[in-house]
Amino acid sequence: MFPNDKLENWYKGKGHWNDIPDHEWYDWKWQMRNCLKSKHDFLNFMDLTEDELVGFDIANNKLSVAVTPYFFNLVNTADSNCPVRRQIIPSALESNVVSYEKKDPVGEEGSMPVPGIVHRYPDRVLFLVTDRCASYCRYCTRSRMVSNAQDYGFSPSIDIGLQYIEKNKSIRDVLLSGGDPLLLSNNKLEHILSRLREIDHIELVRIGSRVPVFLPQRINESLLNIFKQQKNLWLSIHVNHPKECTEDLFNTCRNLSDAGIPLGNQSVLLKGINDNSNVMKSLIHRLLMMKVKPYYLYQCDLIEGSSHLRVNPQVGLNIIHSLRGHTTGYAIPQFVIDAPSGGGKIPLNPEYVKDLDSEKIILENYQGNEYTYNFN
Ligand SMILES: *Cc1c(COP(=O)(O)O)cnc(C)c1O
């Protein structure tokens, strides 16, 4: 898709907002103030399809619409199937709810000892610190609470979450998510990070954020200085398509890794967006160019009204099979399903073991050739 990819071919610039001075464009608060939210905001820049117009009408009761000007520039306004467009512009199909879809598709509500903390695994917790995002993904796992379109009223006490982590000495790893933690003010973030830094049993803090992708302007010097004080901070970004890898994202990732932060990426496998090997290969190669390790590829959760975006898990297995051996091992994410009802993340792998008995294992390599390994 992008043969001989070079940084100079990556998207850059202010696009529709060429007249806006740099000091505004690169101010994250300007971007947030100028988010596109209503159908009229979008109609100023593009035509919407009948399906999208209906999508706007139902979104208010489901998951709000918001897109930063920066990210909107990546939308191909002439193509209703644009892979960026379909992630952030609502569709009438969101009102199709199938029987096995749920408001809480991975059963988080059942594993919350205190509001905001999901404690599912023995040694680590997910800490939800806000319900706001810079832009809203139409397939959001937490659309029950994120943006508050469904009146969830998320307002956990951060200090109660911190106390829970302090008291539970088995927790060594805290994953901040939400919503998007990087939309908190520097003061609030610094409060959370410095409290976590003081807890002896916390070895690692991770942030899950799509802000570098939606709002790279937020990753400014003052935020990087806060990050640099952290002993061991990792960041997972969320890129689904190579178009999202812009020059601004490249620079942001460089700044983050220069601040000592290891970077990973989590993608969601989405129908018509990234459900083929060529797109996925371009994406993971661009990620490596940005020093980002592709971490997880998620089968899309069973969120209400998302069936138009889901594919058969076999598609994901085929993609992983097409990558293994054919490209850098570091580039290959782990394909997982986050199991319904709180089962957690379960890995899915193509089958390379053809037979295993007490004497030998018969293996198939990436080219489909068989090899026997004797051990007894
Ligand atoms: C994804 C997740 C984690 C982190 O899982 P890793 O496999 O360690 O990245 C922790 N807690 C919850 C509830 C999660 O959903």
The ligand as a MOL file (V3000), in Angstrom:
LIG
                    3D

  0  0  0     0  0            999 V3000
M  V30 BEGIN CTAB
M  V30 COUNTS 15 15 0 0 0
M  V30 BEGIN ATOM
M  V30 1 C -6.0930 -4.9540 29.4270 0
M  V30 2 C -6.2360 -4.9080 30.8770 0
M  V30 3 C -5.1060 -4.9130 31.7100 0
M  V30 4 C -3.7020 -4.9780 31.1630 0
M  V30 5 O -3.4770 -6.2020 30.5320 0
M  V30 6 P -2.0410 -6.5290 29.8830 0
M  V30 7 O -2.2530 -7.8160 29.1560 0
M  V30 8 O -1.0690 -6.6440 31.0320 0
M  V30 9 O -1.6910 -5.3950 28.9880 0
M  V30 10 C -5.3080 -4.8760 33.0660 0
M  V30 11 N -6.5440 -4.8550 33.5940 0
M  V30 12 C -7.6460 -4.8700 32.8240 0
M  V30 13 C -8.9840 -4.8600 33.4720 0
M  V30 14 C -7.5170 -4.8830 31.4370 0
M  V30 15 O -8.6200 -4.8840 30.6660 0
M  V30 END ATOM
M  V30 BEGIN BOND
M  V30 1 1 1 2
M  V30 2 1 2 3
M  V30 3 2 2 14
M  V30 4 1 3 4
M  V30 5 2 3 10
M  V30 6 1 4 5
M  V30 7 1 5 6
M  V30 8 2 6 7
M  V30 9 1 6 8
M  V30 10 1 6 9
M  V30 11 1 10 11
M  V30 12 2 11 12
M  V30 13 1 12 13
M  V30 14 1 12 14
M  V30 15 1 14 15
M  V30 END BOND
M  V30 END CTAB
M  END
